[in-house]
Amino acid sequence: MKNITEISGIKSWAEDDRPREKMVLKGRQSLSDAELLAILIGSGTQKLTAVDVAKNILKLTDQKLNELGRLEIHDLIQVQGIGQARAITILAALELGRRRRAEVPVEKPKITSSRDAYEFMSAELADKEHEEFWMIMLSRSHKVKEKVRISAGGISGTVVDQRLIFKPAIQKLASALILFHNHPSGTLHPSSQDKSLTKKLVQSSQVLDIPILDHIIYTDAGYYSFADEGLL
């Protein structure tokens, strides 16, 4: 026979109403304060779901998260379903949030020219003896969101699958891209394959509305910019 928890607990809810599943399906912003707390709590009691327990915690502070951050372990364990271990988990999460707010955000670099992009990538591509293909993902204001290595190959080339370029760009909500690959030989001119690949990637980027601002060939002595040369 099923017990009360199995019949009335979160497991009996529709999948997209369960906090964990809801976060996966709809994103963390879709969860209420009680649902976020319920994920930390993990499980409820025989008569209360984890969300019910979380709602009772929020009643202690009149639904104010700032006040919740001021509670101590002895305050939280007064709530049915909350023991010391769960109280510690909740307070640890709140402390991480407080430290995040106190942390000074690191200013992300802004790319305004091919020279900026070249210098930004020098730490990754300087002195390489084999070819690598990289991508810089930019925000709408052309600040760097992330840089990603797409592939690494041999002395004379590397294979680039455009799906490996656009998948992370879509996932990270990039507004624009700058492509990079290096020529260990020091040659500062694109090969016919470089031109063909660039043309294909630009066409795909237009369909996805994620513009490619430049494709830069990196060498230790300098660089070649497709944008500066009018080849995009």
N, C-alpha and C positions, 0 to 999 in steps of 0.2 A: 504493500500500500504506500502511496506517495505521502510524504509528510507535508505539513503546512507550508514550509518554505518552498517546496517544489511546486505547490499548487498556486500560491499567491505571490511568490517572489518574482524578482526581475526576469528569471528564466522563462516565465510564462508570458512575458510581454511580447508584443510584435518586435521583430529584430531591430527595426529602425527606431524603436522607442527606448531600447536599452542604452545606457550611457556610453559604454565602450563601442558598441556597434554604431551608434549614432555619430560618434566622433569620426569613425572610419568613413562612414557614408557621407556625412554632411559637413565635417570639419569641426574643430574645437570651438569655433565661434558660435556654433549652433546650440551648444549646451548651456543650460541654466547654471547658476551658481550651485544649486543643490546637486545637479547631475555631475558637475566637476568634482564636488566634494565626495559624492558617492563612489567615483572611480578610486579616490584615495582610500576610502573606507573599505572597499572591496566586496563586502557582503553585509547583509542585515541580520536580523534576529528571526525567530520563528514567526513573529507577528508583524515585523516591520521590514520593509525592503531597505536597501542601502540608501535609496533616495529619501525615504521617510526619515531615516536616522539623520541624514544630512540636513533635511528641513528643520528638524528639531535643534540641530546645532545652530543654524542660522537664526532661530528664534531667540537664542541667547543674546544676540547683538542687534536685534530688530532689523535683520537682513543687511546689515552694514559690514562689508568686508574689511574696512579699515579697523573696525572694532574687533572683528574676529582675530585679526593679527595681534591683538593685545592680550588675548586669552592665554592662560597657562594650562599645563597638563591637568592640574586639579580642577580647573573649570570644565574642561572638556569631558572628563570621565564621569561627570554628573549626568551626562546624557546616556540614556539607555542604548546599549549597543556599542558604546565607545569604552574601550579599555586603554591601558597605558600605551600599548604598542600602536594602536590606531591614533591616539592623541599625539604621539610623537611624530607619526607620519604626516599628519595634518600640519603640525607646527613647523616641521622641516620644509614642507612645500611653501608655506607662507613666508618663511625666512628666506628661501631662495628668491621668491618674488620681491621681497624687500631689498635684497642685495642687488637684484637686477635693476630696480629703479634707482638705486644709489650709484650704480656703475656709470661712469662717463662713457657715452657711446663713441666708438672709434669712427672718425670721419673717413668715409670711403673715397678713394681717389676718383677724380673726374677726368674722363678722356675727351680732350677737345681737339686733338690733332694726331696724325700718324706718329709724330715724334713722341707724344705722350704715351701712346700705345706701345711703341717700340721699347721705351725705357721701362714701362711697367712690366713687360714680359722678359726683360733681360735676366732677371733672377732665375727664370725657368729654362731659358734657351741658350744662355751663354755657355760656350765651350762644349757644346754637345757634339759628339762624333757620329751620331745617327739622327735620322729625321724624326721629328715629332710634329703632330698637328694639334693645335690648341684653339680654344675659343674663349673670348671674353664676352660675358653677358652683361648688358648695360640696362640701367633704369631709364625712365623717360627723360630724365635730366642728364643722361649719359654718365652717371656715376656707376662704378663697377659693382655689380651684384655678386659675381663669382667668375673665376677662371677655371676652365675644365680642359684636361688633356683628353683628346678624342682618340688618338692612336699613336703608336710608336713603331718605327720600322727599321730599315737598314740604312746603309750609307747613302744610297741613291733614291730612296723613296719610302713612302708609307701608305697603306691602304686607308681610305676614308669612306665610311658608310654614312650617308647623309642622315639616316635615321638616328645615328648616335649623336648628331649635332642638334637636331631639332627636338628630340625627346626631352633632354634636360632644359632646353630653352623654353619649351612649353610648360614643363613642370615648375620652373622657377619664375614664370611669368616675365621673362625677359622682354624688354621693349625694343632692343636692337642688339646686333652681334658684330663683333670684329673677329675675323679669322686670322690664324697665324700658322705658318709652318717655317721651319728653318732649312737652310741649305748648308750642310757641313762643309761642302766644297768651297763656300764663299761666293758662289755665283749669285749675282744680284739681278738676274733676269728670270722671269717665269718661263717654265717649259710649256710646250703645247698641252701637256696633261694638266698643268696648273691652271691654264686659261680655260680649258674645257670644264674642269671641276668647278671652278669659280662661277662660270656661266650657269651651270646646272644648279648650284646651290643658291645663287641669286634668284633664279626662276622659282625655286621651291619656296624661298623666303617670302617672295611676293604673294604667293598663294596663302601662306600662313600669316601674313601681315606682321612679320618680324624682320625688318630690314637688315640686310648686311651692309654695314657702313664702310667696311674695308676688308681687304685680304692682304696681309703683310707677309712678305718673305723676309725672314730674319737671318742675318749673318753677324758675326762678331764685329765686322768692320762697318756695318751699315745695314740699310734695309731698302726694300722695294715695296711701294704702296700702290695697289691696284687703283685706289680712289684717287691718289695724287696724279696718277698717270691717265686718268679718265677711262679706265677699263671696267668700271662697274656700271 
